[in-house]
């Protein structure tokens, strides 16, 4: 809350003939020029000679507050209120000081009582209401939030089918390569999508919370029942919050059904460290270690290791940039397959920009490079691919709780094995209700 200064009429009421006017003007000038240490020294001297002067005591308390001497400021405000118990502006300063001393119950009492004063301006009353909500939130132990998102997607190449007419593969019987015609045709699909993330925070202490997130996801493909996806992801992260950084040790579990049959159940350990640099730079680093278990194709199971770093930079005029880098690998648990063990890295940059005052336009470019460790039997080479993704999305609030999103993505996959070369585009539209 900004400085709360007394009105000119109050200044006149507080005027006192015994005050050294030159010294008072010097102290007031120091205060107004943010030289609070100097104003504190002078007002402290004036107050010693004028203990009953509320104006001098008020500025003394404000100066003490600004230099971080909150206990002294508290004593000064209480001195004023002893003779002027209905001085609402002093009570507001007292409440602010209680917050700095982490005496939140006392601060809440002062803010609530100040609203009984009918002379408070609408702007000041709004700020007080905001502080009361903030203090009540701080007293809470449980915080629950959720959202429902319903939408449609159009996938131009739902099977990621290659456009190449034929493939050259190795034939053990002929001890050489043969050409195989590609009879697969590209198929498009419309997809109904529903997702409802549920977040819960439990505050054990002012700087320690247990953050839990449950995400149920449902995707239904028209004409491709075998691709219907049901997913439930649970993340539990005990988190420590400090002034400009936080760290957590999270655990994640994913249960996935594909085509109405159990497909995967995965386990991860996810330490995370977030650091704030100034007011415009935020860096997050996540280590992810776990196991990917395939239900019907056990031989595809693997151990997963990845390190992800996100750097967010907020600019004044061109939005928020997000730079992402990921490095990882998956190691097969069984020896039968050659399409499991691989190393990968990805790079990405996105920008979120406010347009039309409240709408957000998000654009992104991503690149991923994957190298497999084993030689493919059919191609007699180690598979590798490069995936390029370009997306553009517009989010527009409809009301305080409802927003609409429309966008699209282009994907281009390049590979040294022609069967895995493809491109596609995806168009999506959805509505989100948050509460």
HELIX and SHEET records of a PDB file:
HELIX    1   1 UNK A    8  UNK A   14  1                                   7    
HELIX    2   2 UNK A   21  UNK A   32  1                                  12    
HELIX    3   3 UNK A   36  UNK A   49  1                                  14    
HELIX    4   4 UNK A   54  UNK A   66  1                                  13    
HELIX    5   5 UNK A   70  UNK A   83  1                                  14    
HELIX    6   6 UNK A   88  UNK A  100  1                                  13    
HELIX    7   7 UNK A  104  UNK A  114  1                                  11    
HELIX    8   8 UNK A  122  UNK A  139  1                                  18    
HELIX    9   9 UNK A  225  UNK A  227  5                                   3    
HELIX   10  10 UNK A  298  UNK A  300  5                                   3    
HELIX   11  11 UNK A  418  UNK A  420  5                                   3    
SHEET    1   A15 UNK A 142  UNK A 155  0                                        
SHEET    2   A15 UNK A 189  UNK A 205 -1                                        
SHEET    3   A15 UNK A 208  UNK A 221 -1                                        
SHEET    4   A15 UNK A 229  UNK A 241 -1                                        
SHEET    5   A15 UNK A 245  UNK A 258 -1                                        
SHEET    6   A15 UNK A 261  UNK A 277 -1                                        
SHEET    7   A15 UNK A 281  UNK A 294 -1                                        
SHEET    8   A15 UNK A 302  UNK A 314 -1                                        
SHEET    9   A15 UNK A 320  UNK A 332 -1                                        
SHEET   10   A15 UNK A 342  UNK A 355 -1                                        
SHEET   11   A15 UNK A 359  UNK A 376 -1                                        
SHEET   12   A15 UNK A 381  UNK A 397 -1                                        
SHEET   13   A15 UNK A 402  UNK A 415 -1                                        
SHEET   14   A15 UNK A 422  UNK A 434 -1                                        
SHEET   15   A15 UNK A 142  UNK A 155 -1                                        
SHEET    1   B 2 UNK A 166  UNK A 171  0                                        
SHEET    2   B 2 UNK A 176  UNK A 181 -1                                        
END                                                                             
